[in-house]
């Protein structure tokens, strides 16, 4: 199997401006992410950015990068431009690794690519893990994924789904045993042919209200293969507080924190 990793990285961020260039033990975060992705079995790793500073950081580290437009509404739209620029073959699998995931396991990157390769009926593939905490079930920032018997996504939502009607009629303090509630992991594999189509798809109301771009694929009839893993991925860096926690965790061992 042949696949490409693309890491979208933009300088502008509402919660953490300049995030791709924050220092992680002597290297910018975008470089750390690319180095981690290079441990997977991908043919190549490419950073897609709209900022000259990020491009310069990649060039200094010997990391391949492409310049993309600044007006992309989603990371998937940015990947679509990369597919067009590089003229990737329709059958090429493209894995989207978020630029704020410096601890992402290489095995997970390989797994999501292999999952899509094993499901020719699917346009996309992704991962999820079981939810065990009732607080996560009712947390709108925790995206849930409902899966059918063919290991395909039926829906993604910020709401507590599937909803345990009888168990939660009296109290919503525990998760009933056997409830198949899963938290979505934001790691995607796409077929290049689908990425070419994605920007042309109309944005459905489901996507606008849930603020989940993967719903665009489902709303237009495309299938998403899903694998359930036992544990969540290591935390990413969404905010300055996340950054400080990571630095504190690896202080004194920063040179090897990615190994």
N, C-alpha and C positions, 0 to 999 in steps of 0.2 A: 504494500500500500504506500502511496505517495501523498504527502500533504504539506501544506504551507501554514505557518503560524503568522498571523497579522496582529500587531499590538497597536490599537488606536491610542494616541496620546495627544491631548490638546492642553495648551497652557491655561486657558480660561477654565476655571472651575468655581462654581458658586460657593461651595463650602471650603475649598482649599486651593486658591489660585496658585499657579506655578507648581502644582503637586508633582508632575513628572520629573522635575529637576531637584527635588529635595535630596539632601545628602543622606545616603545610607552607608555609613562606614567607609567613606572615601569615594563613593561612586553615586551618580544620580540614580534615582529610583528606576527610571525608564531603562537604564543600562542593566540594573540588577534584574529587572523583569525579563529582559531579552536574554540575559545570560542563563537564567533559570529555564526559560523556554528552550534554549539551545541544548539542554540536557535531554529533551525528548527526542523522538525519532523523526521529527519533521525534516523535510528536505532543506528548508530555509526558514529563517525568522526575519520578519520585516516590521519595522516600526512605521506606522502611518501617522503623520503629524501635519499640523497647519502652522507650526511655529518654527522660525529660524533657529531659536535658541535650543529647542529640543533636537532639531536636525543636526546642529553643530555638536551637541553632546554625543549623539549617536555616531557621527563621523569620527570624532576623536577616539571613540572606543572600538571602531571598526565594525559597527553594526549597520546592516543594510537598512535604509529608510527611504520612504517616498513622501513627497510633499502633496498634500491634499487640500481641497477647498476648506474654508473656515465656516461655511454655512450649513454643514450637514446637521440634520435634526437628531440623528442617532448614530451610534457606533456602527450599526449594520450598514447604514448609508455610506459611511466612510469606507467600510470594507468593499462595498460595491465599486467605489471609484478605484480602489487598488486593483481589483480584478480587471477592470477596464484598462487601467494604465499598463499593467503587466501582461495583459492579454493571456490570462490563465485559461487553460483548456476547461471546457464545460464540466468535465468529469473530475477536475481537481477538487480535493477537499481542503477547505480553509477553516482553520481554528482561530476563533477570536479569543485572545488572552487579554484580559483587562490590564491596562497600564499601571494599576495600583495594587497588583497582586505579586509582590516580590517573593512570597513564600509558596507560590503555587507548585504543587508536586508535578514533576515531569510525567509521572505515571498517569495522572488525571488527564493531562493533555493528550497523551497517547490513547487513553481509554475512550475519550469522546470522539476522537478521529476514527478509531476502530469501530465504534458503535455505529457511526454513520455509514462506514464502509460495509458493515454487515446488514444494513437495512436499506436496500436499493429503492424501496418505495418511499423513503423519507427524504425531505429536502433539507432537514436540519436534525441535529442531535444535541442532547444536553443531559445534565445529571441532576439528581436530587438525593436527599437523605431523609430518613424518618424524623418526625418531630416528636419529642418526648416531653416537652415543657408546655404546660397550658398557657403560659404567658406568650410563648411564640405563636400559639394557635390563634390568639386574638390580637396579635401585633400586626398592624397594617404594613409595617416595614419588612415583615417576613413574608416573602412571596410563596404561595402554596402552588403545588403542581398536582393535578388529578390525572391519573394514568389509567388507561384501559388494559384489558387482558392481553393485548398484543404489544405491550410496552410502548405505547404511543401516548403522547399528551392529549388529553381531552380539553383541558382548560388550565389557565394560570390565573391566580387571583390574590389580592391582598386580604380578601375576606377569609374567615375560618371555614374552608371547605376541604373534604366533605363535612357537612354539619351533622353532628350526632344529636338528632332531634330528641329522641327519648332520654338519652343519658343526660343531656343538658337542659331538659325541661325543668328539673328541680334545682340544679346547681351547675355552675360553669367553673368549678374549681379543679377538676381533674380531667385527664384524657381517658376516655373509656378504652379498655383493653381491645386491641385488634383494629382500632380506627386507622384506616390507611391514609394518614395525613403526612404529606411530604413537603419539605422545604426545598425550593428550587435553588440550584447552584448556578450562578451566572457564568457558566463556561459553555460556549457553543461551537459546534462544527456545522459548516454549511457546504453545500455543493456550489461551485462557482457559477453554474448555470442559474441557480436560484438567486444568488447575489446580484446577478445582472438584472433580474426581474424585480427584485424587492422595491427599489425606489419608485417604480411605476405603479405599484399597488396602492389603491386608495387607502387612506388611514381610516379604519372603522371606529365607530363610537366606543367599542369595547376597549380599544387601545387608548383612546383619548381619556376615558374616565379612569381606567385602571393604571394608566401610565406604564404600560408594559408592551414593548415593541414586538415581542414574540407573538402576541395575540393577532398581529396583522397576518402572519403566516397562517394561523389556524382559521381566521375569519375568511380567508380566501381559499380554503380547502387544502392547504399544504400540510403534510404530516411531519411531526416532530418525534423522533425516537428518543426514549428516555431510559436511562439506567439508574437503578437505585444503588447507592453506595452506603456503607455503614455509618460513616462519619462525615461531618462538614469539612470543607477545605480550611486551611489556616486562614486567619482573618486578613483582610486587605487593609489598605490605608485610605479611608474616606475623608477623615477629618484630621486637623492638627492633633487632637487628642489621641487618635489611633497611632499617629506617628510617634508621639511621646511614649506611648505604651510599648511600641516595638523597640524603640531605642533603649528604654529601661530594661526590657526583657533580655536583650542581647548585649548590653553594656559589658565590656570586658572580653567578649567573644565575637565581636562584630566581623572580624576577618573570616570567620568560618560559619556565619549564621545561615548561609545559603547552602551549605554542604549537607 
